[in-house]
Amino acid sequence: MRSLMCVLFVVLFSDAYAVPVWCCFDFVDFDIPAKKIVSAVKTHSHYPVPAIVVTTPRTEICVKPDEAWIKKYNGEAALEMKKKTIQMHKIILLLLYTSVLS
């Protein structure tokens, strides 16, 4: 019974991320505006051709990872995520600080 509880705990609270199940063999040769990109996910390293799958509200598009515009998009997205993380840490520290003082 204890083993079952452990397994259920691991299954319920694990951070599993969906891995794309598609391979890319055809790539677009045009830039996609950043405001139309919902997500950009690198394909798994086991796939024969490296690619980034860009999701827009209408479709999924394969892009070569060495394209300048997707590198710029990924860099800006990473920077934005870092800024949000720092901002969140500041808020948490402020909340902790105010709760200690009160």
N, C-alpha and C positions, 0 to 999 in steps of 0.2 A: 504494500500500500504506500509506503514511504517513497519507493522508487517511482511509482505512478505520479505521486504529487510532485516530485522533483522534475520529472519529464514534462508534466503539464505547466509547471512554473517556467521552465526554459522555453517551451513553445509559446506561451502567452506573452512573455516579456522579452523575447529576443528581437533584435533590430535587424530584421531581414529586409534586404532591398531587392526589388525586382531587377533581374538582369535581362536585357533585351535578348530575344531569341532569334533574331534575324541576322543574316550576313548581308553585307553590302557589296555589290559588284558593279552597280551603276551609280555614278556620282553626278551631282548637278555642277554646272560650270558658271553659276551666277551667285551673287551675294544675296543673302536673305536679311531684310531689315531687322535689327535687334528688337524692335517693338513688336514684331510678329512672332518671335521665338518664345515658345512656352517652356521648352527644355532642350538641352543638348547633352547627350549621353554618349560616352565613348563605348564602342563595342568591346566585347570580351577579348582578351589577348589570345585566346585559343582559335579565334576566327582567322582565316588565311589572309584577309585583307584588312588592315587597320582602317577604322572609319569612325565618324561621329554621326550619330543619328539625331537630326534636328527635328523637333516636333513643333508644328505650328497648329493653330486652331483647326486647320482643315486636313493636314496630312503629315506624314513622316518622310523626311528627306535625308539621303545619305550624302555626307560631305567628307572630302579628304581632310585628314587632321592637319596637314601642312598648309592649308589655305590661310592666307594672311587674315582675312576677315573673321574666320572662326577662332583663330588664335586670339585676336583682339577681343572678340566677344567673351571667350572663356576667361581671359585676363580680367576684363571689367566685371564679369559675374563673380569671380573669385574675390576681387577687391571689395565689391559690394557686400558679399557674404561676410568677409572679415570685418568690415565696418559695422554690420548689424550685430555680429558676435560681440565686438567690443562694447557697443552700445548696450546690449543685453547684460553683459557683465557689470557695467557701470550701474545699471538699474538694480541688479541683484545686490551689489555691494551697498548701494544707497539704502535699499530696503532692510538689509541686515544691520547696517549702521543705525538707522532710525529705530529699529526694534530693540537694539541693545540699549540705546539711550532712554527709551521710554519705560 
